Amino acid sequence: TYSGTKFGTASNPQITVVNGDITVSGTSGGYGIMVVENASKLDFTGSFTFYGLIYMEGGMFQSSGNIYIYGTLQFGSSSSTSFSGASVSGNVNVNYSTQAFQKVEAGMPKKLNIRFEKMSTYE
């Protein structure tokens, strides 16, 4: 459980990997990549703003409050976990943003040699 947590900044984005359930509450957010593995629940409450990629493997996505995601929110599963759906209430906004990815990429090269290339865009 995280409350009032910043998962990276615009000038210092971070890669956050969580193994298991996660609840983020209060005024939280960040920049970078968040991977949630082997979870039965990813729960955002309060005020949460994130720039970058959030990827959840399996489980249930839950959100309420004021949630803003600039970048992308993706769900997947492996043979051991399966995505069971979403329960969304409050003011939830997911905005695909190449600019958010550019900000994350600009802060990452000094730490890791991570690069991506946009192949195509569909709107």
N, C-alpha and C positions, 0 to 999 in steps of 0.2 A: 504494500500500500504506500503510495506517494502522495504527499499533500504540499502544495506550494513549490513544486519542483520544476527546475529548468533543465531540460534535456538538451543541452547545447545552446549556443547563441549564434547570431548571424556571422560573427567573425570567428567563432570557434564551434562549428557544428560537431555533433558527436554521433557515433554509432552506439545505440543502446540495444542490447540483447537481453530479453527476459525469458527465463525458462519457467513456465507456469503462469498461474493467474496473476492479473495485475489490476489494481484499482488506482486511478489518478483523480484526486479531488482538489478542492480549493482553487486558487489561481495558479495554474501550471501551464507548461508548454515547452516549446523549444524548436531547434533546427537540427536537421540531420536525417538519420535513418533509425527507425525503431522496428525491431523484429520481436514478435511475441511467439514463442514456441511452446508446443505441448500444453496449451491453455484450454481450460474449460470456459474462461471468462476474461474479456478485456472490457473494463468498465471505466468510462470517463464521466465525471460529474463536475459540478461547479463551473468554472471558466477555464477552458483549455484551448490554446492556440498553438498549432504546430505547422512548421514549414518543412516539407520534405516527404519522405516515404514512410508510411506505417504499413507493415505487413504482419498479418495475423495468421498463424497456422492452427487451424481447428478451432473448436469452441464457439462461444456466443459473444458477439459484439454488442455491448450495451452502452447507451449514452443518454445523458440528460443534462440540463443546464445550457450554457452557452459554449458550444463546441465549434471551432473553426479549424479546418485542415486545409492548408494550401500546399498542393503537391498531389499526392494520391494515397488512397486507403485501399489496400488489396487484401483479399482473403484467399487462403489455399488450404490444402490438406495433404497429409502423407498417409501411408498405409496404417499408421497407428492413431491418427486423429482425423476427425472430420468436422467441417464447418457446419454448425447447427443453426445459424441464422443471426438475425439482428433484432434488437429491441431498442427503438429510438424514440425519445420524447424530448421536449424542450426545443431549443433553437440550435439545430445541428446543421452545419454547412460544410460540405466537402467540395473544394474547388480545385480541379486539376490545374496545375500551374507549372509551366516550364521555367518560369522565372524563379520559383522556389527551388527547383532542382539546380538551376545555375548558381544560386546563392550557396547551396549546400556544396556543390562541386568546387566553387571558388575557395571555400574554407578547408576542404579535405586534402588537396594534393600534397601539402607539406607533411601530413601525417601518414597517409597511405596513397599509393598510386592507383586510386580508383577513378576510372573514367567510364562514361557511358555515352552512347551515341543515339540520338533520336532518329529512328528509322522512318517513322511516318506519324502523322497526327490525324485523328478522326474526330470531328466535332458534329 
